[in-house]
């Protein structure tokens, strides 16, 4: 007994009463939740009777024999202030410690059992109920919501069963709820622990012993125990019922029939299926998502909070930081948020370190073996926990559990039946076994969709996979699994043509993990490559819709290597794979030689097989390849060939896509009028076709692609506000469709460049960040390089010349390596201006000359006017004897190019540059007329950077 509290049975302050011996705090007679260490700190402060208590004294009281940092004590004080809803109740005395500021009244123990009216005993609430609840040894972490939910359930219903997989924390949750509800049961809360029983007939006597009944003689039956408890207001906690489940159910029904005031909480890995039973499935603790980075966000998740708390128990100096946060998150996810597994892992952390622990979780059953010596035998290792569950299964349930372990992630009953079904397991047995495994908490069932989807926790899956191998069933299950997903992806490929995208993705998007597992087996030494080749070809729509093109690329390369080395080559399958390779290479590596070669091979096979669908795909691929190589004449020829072939097809969408292809080429060549006519015709008439083969051919959404080309043309023709609105609307549309490739295309092609040109740097920064973030997730080298170029341009606009140049040069080098020169000339122009701003005028002049030469060789006319204007500005900065005349010539050439193309925005910039020369020469009237002729043709965009600059110059040259 603690002598410090022996003299007083309790302390009172305000509406609160503390019972040190019972380790309990009441508020208005009802217990409040308080952790063990917070309680120790509170008692130490109260016993000091208003004196300041040093921090080291409080630490030694709450953490005896341990070295603990002050922030741990501060956390307990904070918890006390929150519990009492009064920050001033516990004062911080700087440099000294803490002081309890409440008015304390000590109450001696009531040894007579009587109380005077009006004394503390009279107002302190009901006497404490008898119980055999075990003492609280550690806080229950991460279960606040569950405690409230179960309390509500028990309050409203007489019998509640907590179900869940082994190690999920059913017992701890049930005991904590019982502890909260103890004051409600005058005759006690009694825990009957059934785990050690091997004979179901011992259940009644165990309940009798737990509840304090003395049965001298006679048969101990459920009915006799129930009758003995019939007049008492009690709660019974039946813990670990699954192995004596029938006897436990009989005991519960007998008690509830005999005693209307009784309540029962049971814990079991499966329902008792007794009368009046209400189920509460205990879920794993919340685990951090993969993108969780901030330490504060990490510790909001119950799994991480529990793991950190348990590591600190063995290593008081442990303090998680940003470096360890990722390892903690990985551990929590890999262990499925199962409290037992997390506690076992925490016990290993101080020995292995977090990084090593996280890396070794593939062998979790050998690793997680050091549980508490006082724990039940089956809770001392993770394997023992699962062994207990496995041994309680019927033989058919064991077979089903083993074989469904071949699935990665979720699966349906149809999929399970395809993998499991054999001569020794009937289809009806599979259905019954799946239902029973779900009921016994070994399978999780998601009933939210049209079909029920099942999954195994990773730890359960790893255990069952070991059993699958031990029984020699692994190869057969893997083959059946791969064959099933080959057929399923073939079905998905066919349905992709007609079903709504969201609906299609809801059914097939979640299968990507199983597709990967099937492919890994098929191309392994023990697998079947022919299944892998067929599955790879069928899975291309799935990879495309999920924007997983880098994975698509290397999977297709893997399949093609087996096609080339195998006998009896399937040319149709080879054609499909070559087209998929060209598509994936283009979006991940750029316009490389390998990209063009893949599309060329696909077209050759399609021509030979007279396969129109793949001829269209390959023609689009070669058009896109030539465009990115800057070979616009060749690209135009492929677009026109596509147009001729599309004209013979029944789907009008193909012909409209041909318009977009031709319009895009014309835009780059500088024929803005015809380009806009083609694009607007396409957008006016385009509707999503019934068959969506074009979504695989062309990857990005065709309306998004058309809108982006139109946005650029609108800006060039002098409609900057419309251009920004179009870009903004299309970005929102791409986001709503949740198609990342279309979003990256829209950002890179139009949204980022237009925002920079109109001077909306906030929008530019937002769009550039989006592009870099999304393209990094997709591992798309071209868009990563273009995004970094655009980021460099943004830095230059903000005046950070050195940073902008460094980034721009590096990014241009990366872009050059991809082989894509589609916007290379325009980027060189921006770089030339940046070099000039850094005082490197000669280097800038050489850069813009390179850009002009490239534009001439490629017939890329759309940006020539701007490049000529930039060259004129650089010539002026060189300050050569004939610089002004040479610059004026470049500006006049720029004006001529802009006017011939109808590029009013380029015309305005060139006019502004030329007008500055004339202003300096005193030719104000000519300057004013030149500026006015361009400025007055604008009908919008007056708040953009270019029009503001022109308006300011017009004021300078006004008469």
N, C-alpha and C positions, 0 to 999 in steps of 0.2 A: 504493500500500500504506500502511496506517496504521502509522507507525513505533512507536507506543505498544505495539503487539502483535507487532511483528516479531521481537523477541528471544525470545519464548516462543511455541511452537506451540500450547500449550494450558495451561489451569489446571485443577487438581483441588481439590475440597473434598467430604469425605464420599464418597458414592457417585456424585457428579456430576462431569462433565468438560465444560469449555467450550473450543470451538475458535473463536477470534475470527475467523480468516480465512474459515472455512467458515460462520460465523454459525450455529453449531449447538451445542446442549447435549444431552449424553447422560446418561441415568440408568440405571446398571447396563448400559451399552453400548447402550441403545436411545434414539433421539431423543425428546425431549419437545416439546410444542407451546408455542411462545413467540412473541409478536408482535415485530415488528422494533424498535419503540421500547423495549419492555421489555428486549430483548436489549442495546441500546445502553446503557441505564441499568445493567444488570448488569455489563457489561464495564468501564464507568467505575468502578463501585464496587470490583470485584475488583482492577483495576489500581492502585487507591489503597492496596492492601496494608494495610487496617485503619484508614486515616486517614478522617476525616470529609470527605465531599465536599459542597460547598455546593450548594444547590438550583439556583442560576443556572448552575453548571457542568454539572450533570446535564441541565438543560433545553437548554443550548446543544449538548450532545453528542447528545441524542435529537431535538431540533428545530432543527437549525442554521439560523441566519438568520431565525428566527421568534420572535414574541412569544407566549408561551404562559403561561396562568395555572397557579398551583401545583396546582390540583385535577387537572389533566391528568397531572402528574408523580406525584401521589399515586395515581392510578388504575394507573399502570404499576408502582409499588412494590407495590401491593396484588396485582397480577397475579403478580409474582415470588414474593411470600410464599405465594400460593395454589399456584403451580407446584411450589415446594419443600416445601410442607406444613409450613412452619416460620416462624412470625411473627417469632421472635427472630433469625433469620438476618440480617435487615436492620433495623437499629435506627434509630429516629427520634431525632435529637439536636435538641431543641427550640431554635428560634432559629438553628440553624446549618445542618443538612442531614441527610444519611443516612450510615450507616456499615455496611460489610459485616463481620459478626462471625464468619464461618466461618474455619476454618484452611485457608489457601490454599497449594497447592504448584504452582509454575510448572514446566512441562516444556518443554525446548528442542526444536526440530525434530529429528527423527531423520533426519540427512542421509545416513547410511550405508545406511539401509534395514534395519539389523539392530537387535535389541534384546536387552539383557541379560535373562536370566531374572529375574523378580520386579520389573522396573522398571515404570514407568507404562505404557509401550507394551504390556507383556505383559498388563496387567489392564484396559486401557481399552476393550475390546470389539473387534469386527471392524473392519478398515480401511474407510475410507469408500469406498462404491461409486462408480464413474464414472457420470456423467450429463450430459445437456445441458439439464436442467431450468432454466428461467429463474430468476433471482434473485427473491426475494420482495420486492415493492415496497410492498405494503400488506397489512394483515390481512384475512383472509376473515371477514366478519362475518355472523352469523346462521345459520351452516351447521354448528354443532358436531354436531348430531344426524345430519345427512346424511353428514358425514365418517365418523362411527362406522359408520353403516349401510353405506356403500360399502366401507369397509375390510373389514367382515365379509363382504360379498358377494364381494369380490375374493379374500379369503383362502380362501373355500370354492369358488370357481369360476374357471375359467381365462380366461373371456372375459366381460367386462361392458361393456355399452353404456349410457352416460348419454344419455338423450333428454330433449327439452324444447324449448319455443319459443325463438325467437331472443332473445338478451339475458338468458336466465334464469340464466346462470352455469355452464353445463356445463363449459366449459374451466377456469375457476378451481377448480371442485370437483374435476375430474379431476386437475389438477396438484397440488392440495393433498394428495389421497389418495396420489398417486405420491410426493410428498415424504415423507409419513409412512412409506411402505413401502420407501423407498430402501435401508435397511440389509439388507433381506431378499434383495436381488438382487446377488450378488457381481459379476456382469458388467454391471450397470448398469440404469438406468431411462432410456429414450430416448423423446423426444417427436418425432413426425413431424407437422409442421403441413401440412395439406392444403388450407387455405383458398385459397391463391394458385394452385392448380393449375387449369388449364383443360382439360388432357388427362388422362383417366383412366390412360393408359399410363405416366404419370410417377409413379404411386403407388409402384411397387417401388423405383425409383431414389431417391425421396424418403426411403423407409424406410432404404435402404442408407446414404445420406448421414447421416441422423440418428443411426444406430447405429454410425457410424465404420467401415463396411466400405469397402475399396478394391477395386473390381472393374475390373481393367485392360482386359479385353476380353470380348466375347461378349454374348449377349442377356441383358438384365436382366429376369428374370421373377420372379413371386412365389415360384416353386419354388426358383430359384437363391438368392434372398435368404434364404429359409427354411432351405435347406441350409447356407448360410454361418453362420447363427445357431443351427444345430441343437444344438450342444453347450454353449451358453451359458445361464447362469441369468439371464434378463433379463425386464424388463417393458417392453412397448411401449405407448406412448400415441398412438393415432391421433386427431388432433384435427380436427374439422370435416369429417366424411365425407359429408355428405348429397348433395353435387353430384358425387361420384365414388364413389357408394355400392357399385356392383357391383365395381369394382376393389378397394375397401377390403375388401369381404367376401372376395374371392379371396385377398388378402394375409393376412388373419387365418387363414383355413382352412389355407392352406399352412404358415404358421408353427406353428400348433398341432398339425398332423399331424407335422411334422418335429421338434418340440421339446416334449417332455413337461413340461419345467420352466418353459416360458415362460408369461407372463401378459399379457393384452391389456386395456387400457381404451380404449374408443372413445367419442368424443362425436359426436352426430349429431342432427339434428332428426327423424329417423325411424330405426327399427331397421334393422340391416344384414341381418337375416334370414340370418345365417350359422350354421353348425353350432356347437352348444354355447353360443349366445348367451344371456345373462341380462340382462334389461332393468332399469334403474333410472330411473324418470321423475323428473326434477328439477322440483320444484314451486316456485312463487313463494315468496318470503320471507313469513313470517307478518305479516299486517297487523292494525292495531288495529281492534276492533269500533267501531261507531258510538257506543256508550255509554261508550267508554274516555275517562276524564277525567283521572285522576291521571297526572302526568308519569312517575312511577316505573313505572306499569303500561304506559304508552306505550312506553318504551324497552326493555321486555322483548321486544317484537316485533322480529324481525330486520329488517323493512323500515324501521322507524323508526330503529333503531340504525344501520343503514347510511347512511340519508339524513343523519342528524345528524353522523356521522363524516365524511362527504364534504363537508358544508357547512363543518365546522370546518377542513378542509384548505385551503379557500380563504379562510376567515375565522376565524382562531384565537380571536377574541374572542366567537364565537357561543356563546351559552349558552341552550338552550331553556328556556322557563318555561311557566307555566300558560296564559298568553295565546296563546303560539305552538303549544301542544300540539294544539289542535283543527285548526289549519291543517296541521300535520305529518301528523296522522292522515288528513285528507282527501286530501292528496297521495299518501300511501302506498296508500290504497284506490283512488283514481282510476287509479293507475299499476299496479294489480294486484300490487304487491310484486315487480315485475320489476327485478332489480338494475341492468341497463343503463339503464332509464328513470329509476330513482331517482338514479343517478349523473349523468345528463344534467340532471335537474331540479335537483340540488344545485348544479351549476355555474351555474345561473341565479338561485339564491336570493339571492346577495349583491347582484345587480343589481336584481332586481325586489322583493325582500322576500317573505316567506312568504305573506302574505294575497293579494297580487297574483298570485303564482305559482299558488296554489291556484285562484284565480278564472279563470285563463286556460288551464286544462288542457283545456278543450273543443277548443282548437286546438293539441293536443299536438305535432303533426307539424311545425308551424312553430316551436314554442317550444323543443323539445328537439333542438337542432342543434349543440351545442358539446361534442362528445366529445373524448377525448384525441387529440392529433395522432399519437401513436405507436400508436393502436389500429388494428385492421383497418378498411379503408374502410367496410365495412358496419356497423361498430359506432360510427361517428362521429356518426350521427343515427339517431333512432328509425325514420324512414321508410326509410332505407337498409337497416336490419335486416329490415324487413318486405318491402321490394322483393326482397331476396335470396331469401326464402322463396317469395314469390309467383311469381318467375320460374322456380323449379324445379318448379312444378305443371304437370300436364297441363291441356289446355283445359277438359275437363269438371270437373276439380277447381277451377279458377278460377271457373267459372260457379257451382258449388255454394257456394264460399266467399263469393262476392259476395252471393248471394241469401239465405243464412242470416244475413247481417249485419242483416237486417230484424228479427230476433228480439231482444227485450230480455231478457237472462237466459237461462234454460234452454229447451230445446225437445226434442221427440222426433223420431224418424225419420219417424213419420207426419206430424207437423207440417211437417217440412222437405220431405217429398215433396209435400205439398199446396201449398206456396209455390213450390217449385222447378219441379215438373213442368210440362213444356211439350213442344211438338213437337220442340224441339232437344235435350231432355234426357230420356232414357228412365228409367223407374222403377229399372231395374237399375243404370243409371249413377249414380243418386243414392246407392243403397246402397253401391256400390263407392267412390264419391268420398268419402262420409262416413267410411267405414272408413279410407281412405287419409289423409284430413285429420287424423283422430284419431291415426293412426300417426305422422304428420309433425308432431305437437305443435301443430297450428293449431286443433284442436278438443279441448276437454277432455270426457271421457266419465265420467259417474257411473253405475256399473253396480249400485248398491246396491239399487234398487227392482225392481218387476216389469218395468218398461220402462227402457231406457237413456235417460238424459237428457244432452244435449250442451249445451255453452255455449262461447262465444268469450270470450277475455279482452277487456276493454274496449278496450285499445289495438289489438288485432287487429280487433275489430268496427268501430272508427272507420276504420281503414285500408280494410277491405273495403267499408264503406258508401260511402267516397269512390269506390272502383272501381265500385260499383253505379250511382252517379249518373253517372260518366263514361261508362258503357256505355248510358245511357238506360233502365235497367231499374228505377229506383226506384219509379215510380208503379205499375207492374204488380205488383211484389213487395209493395208496401204494401197494395194492394187484395186480393191473394190472402191476405195475412197477416190482414187485418181480417175477411175472409169466413170464414177458417178458425176464428178465435177467436169469431166470432158463433155458428157451428155448435157449437163445443166448449162454450161457455157454455150454450147451449141443452141440450146433452147433460148438462152438469153440473147444471143446474136440475132436469131430470127425475130424475137419479140421486140428487140430494139427498134426495128423498122416502124412499128405501129403504136407502141404503148407510150403514154405520157412519161416524160423523163423522170419526174419525181416518183411516180409509181414504179417505174422500172428500177430506179436506184434503190427504192425501199426494199425491193425483193432481192436484188442481185448485188448491190453495192457492199453489203455486209459480208459477202462471200469471198472477198479478196484474200483474207487470211487462209482460207481453205484452198483457194486456187494456188497460192504460193506453196503451201505444204504439199499439195499433189504434184506440182512441177518439181519440187526438190526431190521427191521420191522418184518420179518418172525418169529424171536424168541422172540418178545415182547409179552406181555399179549394180545394185540389186533391182533397179527399176526397169521400166519399159519405155524406151525413147519414142516409140510410135505413138503411145498415149500422150507423151509430153508434147510432141509436135502438133498433134491435133488440138490439144488443150490450149497451147500457146496461140494458135491461129484463132480459135474461138473466143479467147479472152481479150483480144485487141479492143473491142468496144468498151469493155469494162475499164481497162487501163486508160483509154482516151477520155471516157466520161469522168473518171476520177482524177484526171490530169496527172497520171503517173507515167509520163512518157519516158523518163529515164529508165525506170524499171521495165517498161515495154521494150525499150531498145535492147537492153542486155538479155532479156528473156528471148526475144526474137533471134538475136545473134546466136544464142545457145541452140535454139531449135534448128536454125539454118545449118549450123555446123553438123548436126546429126543428119539432116536431109542430104547434105553433100557427101557424107561418108557412108550413107546407107545404100542398100540395093533397092531396085524397083521404085525410083523416085516418083513422087506424086507432084506433077507439074502444077496442078491447080492449087495445091497447098503451098507449093514453093512461091507461086505468084502472090498469094495472099500474104505470105511472110515477107516477101521483098517489098511489097507496098507498105506494110506496117513498119518495116525497117526504115524505109525512106522517110516516112512521116516522123518517126521517133528521132531519127538522126537529125532531121531538119530542125526540130524544136529543141533538141538538147545540145547538139554540136554545131549547128549552123549550116551554112551552104558549103560544106566540105566536098571534096572529090567523091568521098564514099557515099554522101547523100545523093548526088547526081547519078552515081553508078547504080545504086539500089533502085531508084525510080526508072532508070533506063531499062534495067533487067525486068522490072515489073511490067513495063509497057510492052516490051518485046514478047513476053509470055502471053500477055493479054491479047495482043494482036494475033498471035498464033492460035490462041484458043477462041478468038472472036468473042471475048468476054467484055461486053460494053461497060459494065459497072467498073471493072478494074482498069479499062482504058481511060475512063473519065478520071478515076483516082490518080492514075499515073500521069495523065496530062496536066492535071492540077498541080501535082507534085513537081513536075519539070518546069511548069510556069513559075511556081513559087521559088524554085531553086535558081532559075535564070534571073528572076527579079532581084533576088538577094545577092547574086553575083554581079549585079549592075549591067546585065546583058539585056537591055530593054527590047531591042528589036527581036531577039530570039524569044523573049518572054511573050511578046505580042503575037508571034507566030503560033506558039503553043496555046495561047488564049483563043485565037481565032479557030484553031483546029478543034479545041474543046467546044466552041460555039457551034461549029458545023455538026459535030457528033451529037451535041445536046439537042439540036433542032430536030433530030430524028427520034427523040425519046418522048414518051407520053407525059413525063413530069415537067410542067412549065418552070418549076423552080430551077432546074438545071440551066435553062436558057437565061434566066435572070442572073444566075451566078456567073455565067459567061459574061454578061454585061458588067458585073462588078470587076471581074478579072481584067477586061479590056479597059474599063474606066480607070482602074488603078494604074495600069501601065501608062495610059495617056496623061494622068496627073503627073507622074514622075518625068515624063518627056516634055511637060510644060503646056500641053494642049488642054487648058483648064475648062474651056467651054464644052468641048465634046466629052471630056471626062465627067463633068457635072451632069450633063444630059444622060449619060449611061447610068450613073449612080442613082440619080433621082428616079429614073424609070425603074430601076431595080427595086428601090425602096418603096415606090408607090404601088408596085404590083406584087411584091414578094409576100407570101404567106408561108408559114411552116408547112412543108409538104407532108402528105400522108406517110410516105416512106422516108425514113431519116438516114438513108445511106449517105447523103451528103454531109451529115454531121461527122461521120467517120472519115470521109474523103478529105474534108476541109478543116476539121478539128474545131476551129472557133465558130461561134455563132455568126451566121451570114448577115443578119441584120446589124449586129454589132460592128462587123467588119465594114459594111457599107456606110453606116453612120459615121464611122471614124474617118473614112476617106472624104466624105462630104464635109465634115467639120474642118479638115485641113483646107479643102478648096474654098470654103466660106471665108476662112481667115485670109487666104491669099487674095481673094476677090474683093476684100474690104468690108467684110461683115463680121467683125471680131466678137460682138456680143452674141450673135447667132452661133458662131463657132464655139464659144465657151458653153452656151446653153446646150448645144448638141452634144458636146463632149461630156458635160456633167450628166445629162440625161442617160447617155449610153453607158457611162461608168456605173450609174445606179442600176441600170437594167442588167448589166453583166454581173453585178454583185447579187442582185435578186435571183438570178438564174443559178448562182453558186457554181459558175464555171470559170475556174481560175485562169485557164489558158485564154479564154476570150477577154477576161479582165486585163491580163498582162498585155495582150495585143492592143487593146483600146488605150491603155495608159501609155505604152511606148510609142504608138503610132501618132496619137493626136493629143490626148489630154495633157501630158507633161509638156511637149513642145509648144502647144498653143498657150498654156498658162504662162510659160516663160516669155513668149513673144508679146503677150498683151501686158506683161508686167505685174501679173497677179502672183507675187512670190509666195504668199501663204498657200494658195491653191497648188502652186508648183511643188512646194515642199511636201504637202500632203500627198500629192499624186506620186511623186518620186519615191517617197517612203513606202507607199503601197506597192509600187512596182518592184522595188528591191526586196521587200519582204516576201511577196508572193513568188517572184521568180527564183528566189533562193530556196524556197520550199520545194519547188519543182525541179531544181537543178538545171535550169534553162540558161545555158551559157550566153546566148545572144542577148536575151533580155536583161541578164545580169550586167553584161558589158554596157548595153545601151543605158540602163538605169544609172550606172556609175558615171557615164558621160553626162547624162542629164543632171546628176548631182553636182558634177564639176561645173557645169554651166550655171547652176543655181548659186554656187559659191562665188563664181565670178560676178554674177549680177549683184550679189550682196557686198561686193568689194573685197572679198577674201581671196585676193589674186593668187598668192603663193599656194594656198591650200587647193584652190580650184584648179590651177595649172597642174599641180602634182597628180591630183586625182584624174584629171582629164587625160593626161598623157598615158598614164597606166591603163586606164579604161579603153582608150583608143587602140592600144596595143592588144588588149584582150579581144576587142571587137575584130581587129584585123585577123587574129588567129582563127576566128570562127568562119572566115571567108565571106562574111556578110558585109557588103558595101552599100546597102540600100539607102542608108542615111549618112554614109561616111563623109560625103562631100560637104553636107551641111554642118556636120560636127567639126570638120576641118576649118570651116569659116569661123565658128565660135572659138576654136582654139587660137586661130590667128588674131582675133580681137583680144583674147586674154594675154597672148604673148606681147602684143603692143602695149597693153595696160601695164605689163611688168617691165616695160622699157626695152623689150627684145624685138624691136621693129623689124630688123632684118630677118629674124627667124619667122616672124609673123608673115612677112611678105613671101617668103619661100613656101610657107604653109598654104596661103591662099592661092598661090600659083599652082601648087599640087592639086588643090581642090578643083580649080578651073580646068586643068588638064584632064582630070578624071571625069568631070562632067562632059567635056567635049568628046572624049573617047567613048563614053557610055551613052551619049545623047540624052543625058539627064538634065533637061533644060529648066526644070521648075525653080531651081535655086541660083541660076546663073546671074540674074539681076542683083541679088543680094551679095554674091561673091564679088562681082565687079565693084559694087559700092564699097565693100570692105577693103578691096584692094586700093581704091581711090583714097580712102581714109589713111591707109598705111603709107601710100606714096606721099601724102601731105606731111606725115610725121617724119619721113626720111629727110625732108627739107632740102632736097637737091635743087639745083638752079632752075630746072624746068618742072618742079614738083607740082605747082599750081595748075599749069596747063595740062600736065599728064593726068592729074587727079580729075580735072574737069572733063577730060575725055572719057575716063572710066565711068564717071557719074552719068554722062550723056548716054554711053553704051548701056548702062544699067537701066536708065529710063526707057530706052528703046526696047530692050528685052521685056521689061515689065508691061509696057503699053501693048506690045504685040500679043502677050499672053493674057492680058486682062487682069494682071496681078496688081491690083490697086494698092495693097499694103506694101509691096516692094517699091512701087512707084512713089509712094509717099516718103519712104525712107531715102530713096535716091534723090528725090526733089529736095528734101531737107538738107542732105549733105551738100548738094550743089548750091542751094540758096545760101548756105553759110559762107561759101567762097565768094559769092556775088555780094553778100552783105559786107564782107571785109574789103571788097574792092569798091565799095560805094555804089553798087548797082542795086539799090534797094527796091526800085520799081520792078525790075526784072525778077528779083528774088520773090517779091510779094506775089506777082502774077503766077510765077511757077508754083509756089506753095498753094496759092488759092485754087489753082486748076485741079490739084489733087485733093486738097482738104475739103473743098465744097462738094465733092462727089460722094463723100461719106454721109451716111444717114444714121449712123450709130457708132458706138465705141468711143465716145468723146472723153471718157475717163481712162482710156488705156494709155500706156506710156508713150507710144509713138504720137498719138494725136495731141497729147499734152505738150510734147516737145515741139511739135509743129505750131501749135497755137501760141506758145511762148515766143517762137522765132517770128511769127507773123506780127506780134506786137512790137518786136524790135525793129522790123523793117517798115512799119506803118508810117505814113506821111505825117 
